[in-house]
Amino acid sequence: MRVRARLRCPLLWRLFDFFETGADNKAVAKALRVSVRSVERWRVAWASEGEQSLYSKGPASLTKLRPARCRRGLGGRGSPSMTSAEAT
């Protein structure tokens, strides 16, 4: 499992390696091209809950478009929440 996960997410495994070796947040942020604040949050989560805390938990939100609207497209009429009177 760990080898498969390493192949799927090399960035995450680099992050674990940095944390295990004790690299400072600024160096990790620069190497991974992310903000120092993100690294700080990740380090706190990693220290309290372990590696599992950093795996993806899925999308933050679902799409706001209705499925029929997604298939049809906007057709140049503005946002999907607009009524036909607002779009003209």
N, C-alpha and C positions, 0 to 999 in steps of 0.2 A: 504493500500500500504506500509506504513512504517513498519508494522509488517512483511509482506512478505519479504521486502528488508532486514530487520534485520536477518531473518532466512537464506537468501541466502548469505549474506556477513557479518558475525559477525566481521571480522577484521576491516572492514570499520566503523562499528558502534562503535567499541572500539576506533578507531581513533577519531571519532566525540566526544565521551565522554571525551577523553584526552584533545582535543582542548577546549571544553566547560568548563572544569574545570581549564584550564590554566596550565597544566603540561608542564614542559620544554622539549625541543626537545630531549635532551640526554636521559631522562627517557622514553619518548615515543618510541624512537628508540630501546632502550634496551628491553622494554616490547614487542614490535612487531617484534623484531629481524630483523630490517632493518637499513640502514645507517642514520646517523643524517642528511645528505644532502637531502635524500628523504623526511624526515619529514619536513625539512625547506621548500622544494618546495610545499609539500602538504599543509602546514600551510598558505603559501602565497596565494595559489589558493583558499583555503577555506575562508580566510579572505576577498578576493576580490570578489569572485563569489559564495560563499556559498557551500552547500553540493553537489549540482549538478556537480560542477567542479571536484569532486573526483570519480564520477562513471565511469566505463569503457566505453571507446568510441570505443571498438572493437580492432581487431588485428592491430599491427603497420604496417604490410605489408602482401601481399598475397603470396602464395606459388610461388616459381620460377620454379617449375617443370611443364611441360605440362601434362595435365590429362592422355594422353595415356602413357606417360613415368612413371607416378605414378602407373598406373595399372600394367604395365609390370615389373616394378622394374629395378634396375640397372644391374642385372645379372652378377655382378662381373666385370663390364667393366669400373669402375671409375665414374667420375662425369657425370651428365646427359648432360652437355654442351660439352663433348668431342666427337670428331668425331671418327669413327671406326679406322682411321689411327693413331690417338693419343693414343687410348686405347691399341694398340698392342705393 
